[in-house]
Amino acid sequence: MRFLSSLLLILCASPAVASQFDRPIPQPQSATAELWFGLASVVLIAALGLVHHLVMRK
């Protein structure tokens, strides 16, 4: 029984059974995505500036 389970473990873990790993190919960003990311960055910086101003007033 011990030999059978060892043999089964070796057969199941063999590289022949495993599929080859295919690396994902990154897709280029669209111009629309870059525009929204830039707009969100500017809004975030403005919000941080506003919070800084409000905190410094107190």
Protein Blocks (a to p, Z undefined) as FASTA:
>chain_A
ZZmmmmmmmmmmpmklpccddddddddddfklmmmmmmmmmmmmmmmmmmmmmmmmZZ
